[in-house]
Amino acid sequence: AKDPVRVLVTGAAGQIGYALVPMIARGIMLGPDQPVILHMLDIPPAAEALNGVKMELVDAAFPLLKGVVATTDVVEGCTGVSIAVMVGGFPRKEGMERKDVMTKNVSIYKSQASALENHAAPNCKVLVVANPANTNALILKEYAPSIPAKNITCLTRLDHNRALGQISERLNVQVSDVKNVIIWGNHSSTQYPDVNHATVKTPSGEKSVRELVQDDQWLTSEFITTVQQRGAAIIKARKLSSALSAASSACDHIHDWVLGTPEGTWVSMGVYSDGSYDVPPGLIYSFPVTCRDGEWSIVQGLSIDEYSRKKLDLSAEELSEEKALAYSCLT
Ligand code: NAI
């Protein structure tokens, strides 16, 4: 039998945490033969609720779950973890300035970076979910210099999955037959959902999404805005932000990173830019990636038309501004 892997979830008493921890304990994230020890971290005001989640994990009697650490101590939370899913953060409240929210999150991610750097397992893989996800991940990277940059990522898989879902609904095909959409850029409304290389498996072979949709107008307007604004649409409908889809996509992200992407398939991940596709190095930016042996690599050589180029650049500009704002908040 395999040794258990310690998986940290920060913000574990929150909405996404509540959906995510049972998925991890059931083997959705790391596979049905991988035992896990869950580390759940939250802040003192949420300690009682966190303990309630721990009680429910015990009650669910998950065969793969070999232990639960529920804590408000960041060092205890980070000790020995090989996977860290960072869901905890400070939400923007009505009337708050962007800079004030950024200051709170920068300070959270700075201190959690040090705890991971000093106490996590070597080669720990980090996924930042909490917004602003790309910039929180960048701050974490800056303050955990001994963790390799390639181990620090942010979640855009939810946007990726939303794009697959929209194509599947539009074409009335199974979502599992659609692949290779791309989310470029920031996990924000400037992200660019790109279908130029996406395909659908049909009874008569693989066909391009562009060819099948036959409506460029839909692809360049409604499709893009639906994916970009899906988060807001969920809030409007549920009066709460996406949680089950965010949790499920976080599992997909780690699952594919650790266990690999299927041959011929790529996924979207926010990763540290190496300058591919002329995206400025030094930003955490969402790219198409394939994963093998626990490492991602950016898919190279895809053609980028003029329309797409502008969208890639626009999101990079927004991320550069966020980075500058984050740095101005560092104390
Ligand atoms: P929530 O407010 O229900 O839960 C957040 C939890 O984080 C709370 O329990 C809170 O006490 C905790 N927390 C706050 N500061 C903390 C700290 N310093 N250390 C540990 N825990 C801390 O929020 P929800 O709905 O679970 O969302 C979490 C985050 O995920 C939000 O920032 C949200 O914007 C983001 N999100 C990102 C998505 C993505 O695709 N990247 C999708 C959906 C949400």
Boltz pocket constraint, residues with backbone or C-beta under 6 A from the ligand:
constraints:
  - pocket:
      binder: B
      contacts: [[A, 10], [A, 11], [A, 12], [A, 13], [A, 14], [A, 15], [A, 16], [A, 17], [A, 41], [A, 42], [A, 43], [A, 46], [A, 87], [A, 88], [A, 89], [A, 90], [A, 91], [A, 108], [A, 128], [A, 129], [A, 130], [A, 131], [A, 132], [A, 133], [A, 155], [A, 156], [A, 158], [A, 159], [A, 187], [A, 241], [A, 242], [A, 243], [A, 246]]
      max_distance: 6.0
